[in-house]
Amino acid sequence: MPDYKVRITENEYLPLRDVVFNTIKDGILTGRFKPGERLLENQLAEELGVSRTPIREALRMLEIENLVDLIPRKGAQVKEMSEKDIKDVLEIRKVLEELAAGLAAENITKQEIAELKKVHNDFITAFDNGDRKGVLDADTRFHDIIFNATKNDKLVQIISNISIQIFRYRITYLKLLSDVSVPDKQHIELIKAFEKRDAERARRISREHIEDQTLEILKSIKNA
C-alpha cells in the first residue's frame, strides 16, 4: 500500500475540494506520487483528515488536468509519462516559448532584464547549494518574467492553460540536471539577446533550450 506522507495545505479561502486538489497535485508534480502509482481514496482521506467526497472530486479534477487516470473498477492512478506525451507537450512548449522569446525581445523593459539577471543568479546559487526546490522556483520565475515581458495577454493565458503539464516536465528535467553549464549559458545568452533587442537570436536560443530539455527527458525515459 502506498505511503503518502503528505499533509494537507490549509487555505480558508478555498473550498475543501480545491485544497485537496492542490495538495494531491503538488504531490504529483514534485514526485511524491510516482507515475503509475495508485491513489487510494480511503488512504488519502485518512492521511489528509477529510472524507472521501472531496478526495473523489479532486481526483476527477486531476483527471481533467491530465495528471490522473481514473480506471473503471481499479480507481485512480498517477498518469504515466509516455514518450508520446512528452514529445506532444514539449513540441507545444517549444513553439510557445520561441514565440514568447521573440516578443519579449521587442517589448521587455530594463527593469525586467534586471529581474532576469537576479533570478538567473538565484538559479545558479540554488543549484550550487543543492537546493532543488530553489532551482525549480528560480527557473519558473525566469520563464514567467519572459512571458509577461511579451505584453501579450492572450499568449500568457494560453501558456497558463497548459502550465501544469509544462511544469511536470520541467521538474523532471531539473531533477536530471547534473551539469548546470548548459542552462547557465543559455540563460545568459537569452538575456544578452533581450538587451540587444535581437528577436531572431532570442527565438533561436529559446528553441535550443527546449530541444535540449526534450532530449534529456526522453533519454531518461528510455534508460529507466
C-alpha positions as CSV (number, residue, x, y, z in Angstrom):
1,M,0.0,0.0,0.0
2,P,1.4,3.4,-0.9
3,D,2.9,5.5,1.9
4,Y,1.7,9.0,1.0
5,K,3.5,11.1,3.7
6,V,1.6,14.2,2.5
7,R,-0.1,16.8,4.6
8,I,-3.0,19.0,3.6
9,T,-2.2,22.6,3.0
10,E,-5.0,24.6,4.6
11,N,-6.5,27.6,2.9
12,E,-9.5,29.2,4.4
13,Y,-10.4,31.0,1.2
14,L,-10.8,27.8,-0.9
15,P,-13.4,25.0,-0.9
16,L,-12.1,21.8,0.7
17,R,-12.2,20.1,-2.7
18,D,-9.8,22.7,-4.1
19,V,-7.5,22.4,-1.1
20,V,-7.3,18.6,-1.6
21,F,-6.9,19.1,-5.3
22,N,-3.9,21.4,-4.8
23,T,-2.4,19.1,-2.2
24,I,-2.5,16.0,-4.4
25,K,-1.4,17.9,-7.5
26,D,1.6,19.2,-5.6
27,G,2.4,15.6,-4.6
28,I,2.3,14.5,-8.2
29,L,4.3,17.4,-9.6
30,T,7.0,17.1,-7.0
31,G,7.3,13.4,-7.4
32,R,5.9,12.3,-4.0
33,F,3.4,10.4,-6.0
34,K,5.1,8.4,-8.8
35,P,3.9,7.8,-12.3
36,G,1.7,4.7,-12.3
37,E,1.2,4.9,-8.5
38,R,-2.4,4.1,-7.3
39,L,-4.2,6.8,-5.4
40,L,-6.4,5.1,-2.9
41,E,-9.4,7.1,-1.8
42,N,-9.6,5.6,1.7
43,Q,-5.9,6.1,2.5
44,L,-5.8,9.6,1.1
45,A,-8.9,10.6,3.1
46,E,-7.3,9.2,6.3
47,E,-3.9,10.8,5.5
48,L,-5.4,14.2,4.8
49,G,-8.0,14.1,7.5
50,V,-11.0,14.5,5.2
51,S,-13.9,12.5,3.9
52,R,-13.8,10.5,0.7
53,T,-16.1,13.0,-1.1
54,P,-13.5,15.9,-1.6
55,I,-10.9,13.2,-2.5
56,R,-13.2,11.8,-5.2
57,E,-14.0,15.3,-6.5
58,A,-10.3,16.3,-6.5
59,L,-9.3,13.1,-8.4
60,R,-11.9,14.0,-11.1
61,M,-10.4,17.5,-11.4
62,L,-6.9,15.9,-11.7
63,E,-8.1,13.7,-14.5
64,I,-9.2,16.8,-16.4
65,E,-5.8,18.3,-15.8
66,N,-4.3,15.1,-17.4
67,L,-2.4,14.2,-14.2
68,V,-4.5,11.2,-13.1
69,D,-6.2,8.3,-14.9
70,L,-9.5,7.0,-13.5
71,I,-9.7,3.4,-14.4
72,P,-13.0,1.5,-14.1
73,R,-13.0,-1.0,-11.2
74,K,-9.4,-0.1,-10.3
75,G,-9.6,3.5,-9.2
76,A,-7.2,6.4,-9.7
77,Q,-3.5,6.3,-10.6
78,V,-0.9,8.9,-11.4
79,K,-0.7,9.3,-15.2
80,E,2.4,7.7,-16.7
81,M,4.6,10.0,-18.7
82,S,4.8,8.3,-22.1
83,E,7.4,9.2,-24.8
84,K,4.5,10.5,-27.0
85,D,3.1,12.6,-24.1
86,I,6.5,14.2,-23.5
87,K,7.0,14.9,-27.2
88,D,3.5,16.4,-27.6
89,V,3.7,18.7,-24.7
90,L,7.3,19.9,-25.3
91,E,6.6,20.5,-29.0
92,I,3.8,22.9,-27.9
93,R,6.1,24.4,-25.3
94,K,8.9,24.9,-27.8
95,V,6.6,26.8,-30.2
96,L,5.1,29.0,-27.4
97,E,8.4,29.8,-25.7
98,E,10.0,30.6,-29.0
99,L,7.2,33.0,-29.8
100,A,7.4,34.5,-26.3
101,A,11.2,35.0,-26.6
102,G,10.8,36.9,-29.8
103,L,8.1,39.1,-28.5
104,A,9.9,39.7,-25.2
105,A,13.0,40.8,-27.1
106,E,10.8,43.5,-28.7
107,N,8.9,44.6,-25.6
108,I,11.0,43.8,-22.5
109,T,11.8,46.6,-20.1
110,K,15.2,47.4,-18.4
111,Q,13.6,46.5,-15.1
112,E,12.5,43.1,-16.4
113,I,16.0,42.5,-17.7
114,A,17.4,43.3,-14.3
115,E,14.9,40.9,-12.7
116,L,16.0,38.2,-15.2
117,K,19.6,38.6,-14.2
118,K,18.8,38.4,-10.5
119,V,16.6,35.3,-10.9
120,H,19.3,33.7,-13.0
121,N,21.8,34.3,-10.2
122,D,19.3,32.7,-7.8
123,F,19.0,29.7,-10.1
124,I,22.8,29.1,-10.1
125,T,23.1,29.7,-6.4
126,A,20.3,27.2,-5.6
127,F,22.0,24.6,-7.9
128,D,25.4,25.1,-6.3
129,N,23.7,24.7,-2.9
130,G,21.9,21.5,-3.9
131,D,18.6,23.3,-3.3
132,R,16.4,21.6,-5.9
133,K,13.2,23.5,-4.9
134,G,15.1,26.7,-5.2
135,V,16.3,25.7,-8.7
136,L,12.8,25.0,-9.7
137,D,11.3,28.2,-8.3
138,A,14.0,30.3,-9.9
139,D,13.6,28.6,-13.3
140,T,9.9,29.1,-13.2
141,R,10.2,32.7,-12.3
142,F,12.8,33.2,-15.1
143,H,10.4,32.0,-17.7
144,D,7.4,33.8,-16.2
145,I,9.3,37.1,-16.5
146,I,9.8,36.4,-20.2
147,F,6.1,35.5,-20.7
148,N,5.0,38.7,-19.0
149,A,7.5,40.7,-21.0
150,T,5.8,39.8,-24.2
151,K,3.0,42.2,-23.3
152,N,0.7,39.8,-25.0
153,D,-2.1,38.8,-22.6
154,K,-3.6,36.1,-24.9
155,L,-0.2,34.3,-25.2
156,V,0.3,34.4,-21.4
157,Q,-3.2,32.9,-21.0
158,I,-2.5,30.1,-23.5
159,I,0.7,29.3,-21.7
160,S,-1.1,29.4,-18.3
161,N,-3.6,26.9,-19.6
162,I,-1.0,24.2,-20.2
163,S,1.3,25.3,-17.3
164,I,0.6,22.2,-15.2
165,Q,1.8,19.9,-18.0
166,I,4.8,22.1,-18.7
167,F,5.6,22.3,-15.0
168,R,5.6,18.5,-14.7
169,Y,8.3,18.0,-17.4
170,R,10.3,21.0,-16.1
171,I,10.5,19.2,-12.7
172,T,11.6,16.0,-14.5
173,Y,14.4,17.8,-16.4
174,L,15.6,19.7,-13.4
175,K,15.8,16.5,-11.3
176,L,18.0,15.1,-14.0
177,L,20.2,18.2,-14.2
178,S,23.7,17.3,-13.1
179,D,25.7,20.0,-15.0
180,V,24.3,23.5,-14.9
181,S,26.7,24.9,-17.5
182,V,24.3,24.4,-20.5
183,P,21.2,26.2,-19.0
184,D,23.6,28.7,-17.4
185,K,25.0,29.6,-20.8
186,Q,21.5,29.6,-22.5
187,H,20.0,31.9,-19.9
188,I,22.9,34.4,-20.2
189,E,22.7,34.3,-24.0
190,L,19.0,34.9,-23.8
191,I,19.4,37.9,-21.6
192,K,22.0,39.3,-24.0
193,A,19.6,38.9,-26.9
194,F,17.0,40.8,-24.9
195,E,19.4,43.6,-24.2
196,K,20.2,43.9,-27.9
197,R,16.5,43.6,-28.9
198,D,17.6,40.7,-31.1
199,A,14.3,38.8,-31.6
200,E,15.7,36.2,-34.0
201,R,18.5,35.3,-31.7
202,A,16.2,35.1,-28.7
203,R,13.9,32.7,-30.6
204,R,16.8,30.5,-31.6
205,I,18.2,30.3,-28.1
206,S,14.8,29.5,-26.6
207,R,14.2,26.8,-29.2
208,E,17.6,25.2,-28.5
209,H,16.9,25.4,-24.7
210,I,13.6,23.4,-25.0
211,E,15.1,20.9,-27.5
212,D,18.0,20.1,-25.1
213,Q,15.5,19.5,-22.3
214,T,13.4,17.3,-24.5
215,L,16.4,15.1,-25.4
216,E,17.4,14.8,-21.8
217,I,13.9,13.8,-20.6
218,L,13.5,11.3,-23.4
219,K,16.9,9.8,-22.7
220,S,16.0,9.3,-19.1
221,I,12.6,7.6,-20.0
222,K,14.4,5.2,-22.4
223,N,17.1,4.3,-19.8
224,A,14.5,3.8,-17.0
